[in-house]
Amino acid sequence: MFRSSSPPLGIGRWLRSESGSAVLLIVVTTFALLWANSPLSSSYFELWHQSVGIDVGPFGLHLDVPGHHVGDSRLVGV
C-alpha cells in the first residue's frame, strides 16, 4: 500500500482557521518570551540586529531583520 510522506491536510486547514492561527500565535509568542528572558537571551537580541540585503550593480537593498518589517507593519496597521 502507498503511503504519502506529506503532512495530513487537516493540519494545514486547521492552521488556516481562526482558532488554529490564534493557537499558533500564542505558541510562538510564548516561545519568544521564554527565549528573550532565558540565559540565551543574547542570541534573541542578536537576531533583532541582523541585516539582510541584496546588491545588484550599484544598487542595493538592505533591511534589518525582523525589525524593519515589524515596525512597518505596525505603522500600516497590519
matplotlib code that plots the C-alpha trace (Angstrom):
import matplotlib.pyplot as plt

x = [0.0, 1.3, 1.9, 2.4, 5.1, 3.3, 1.5, -2.2, -4.4, -6.2, -3.2, -2.9, -6.7, -6.7, -3.8, -5.7, -8.7, -9.1, -8.7, -5.7, -3.8, -4.6, -3.1, 0.0, 0.4, 0.1, 2.7, 5.2, 4.7, 5.3, 8.4, 9.8, 9.1, 10.8, 13.7, 14.1, 14.1, 16.3, 20.1, 20.1, 18.7, 21.8, 21.1, 17.5, 18.6, 21.3, 18.6, 16.9, 20.0, 20.8, 20.8, 19.8, 20.5, 20.9, 23.2, 22.7, 25.5, 25.5, 22.0, 21.3, 18.5, 19.4, 17.0, 17.2, 15.5, 12.9, 13.0, 12.0, 9.2, 7.7, 7.9, 6.5, 3.6, 2.7, 2.6, 0.1, -2.0, -1.4]
y = [0.0, 3.5, 5.9, 9.6, 11.4, 14.8, 16.1, 15.4, 18.0, 18.6, 20.4, 22.9, 23.5, 23.9, 26.4, 28.5, 28.7, 31.5, 29.3, 27.4, 30.6, 32.0, 28.9, 29.2, 32.9, 32.1, 29.3, 31.4, 34.4, 32.2, 30.7, 34.2, 35.5, 32.5, 32.8, 36.6, 36.0, 33.0, 32.7, 32.5, 36.0, 37.4, 35.3, 36.5, 40.1, 39.5, 38.3, 41.7, 43.4, 41.2, 42.7, 41.1, 42.7, 42.2, 44.2, 44.4, 46.5, 49.9, 49.4, 47.7, 46.9, 46.2, 45.7, 44.8, 41.5, 41.4, 45.0, 46.8, 44.5, 44.6, 48.4, 48.9, 46.6, 48.4, 51.7, 50.4, 48.5, 45.0]
z = [0.0, -0.9, 2.0, 1.4, 3.4, 3.2, 6.4, 6.7, 5.1, 8.4, 10.0, 7.1, 7.1, 10.9, 10.8, 8.2, 10.5, 13.0, 16.1, 14.6, 13.7, 17.2, 18.9, 16.6, 17.5, 21.2, 21.0, 19.0, 21.3, 24.4, 22.8, 22.0, 25.6, 27.1, 24.8, 25.4, 29.2, 29.3, 29.6, 25.8, 25.5, 23.9, 20.8, 20.7, 20.7, 18.2, 15.8, 16.0, 14.8, 11.8, 8.4, 5.1, 1.8, -1.9, -4.2, -8.0, -9.5, -7.8, -6.4, -3.1, -0.7, 3.0, 5.8, 9.5, 10.2, 11.6, 12.9, 9.8, 8.9, 12.4, 12.7, 9.2, 9.7, 12.9, 11.0, 8.4, 11.0, 9.6]

ax = plt.figure().add_subplot(projection="3d")
ax.plot(x, y, z, "-o")
ax.set_aspect("equal")
plt.show()
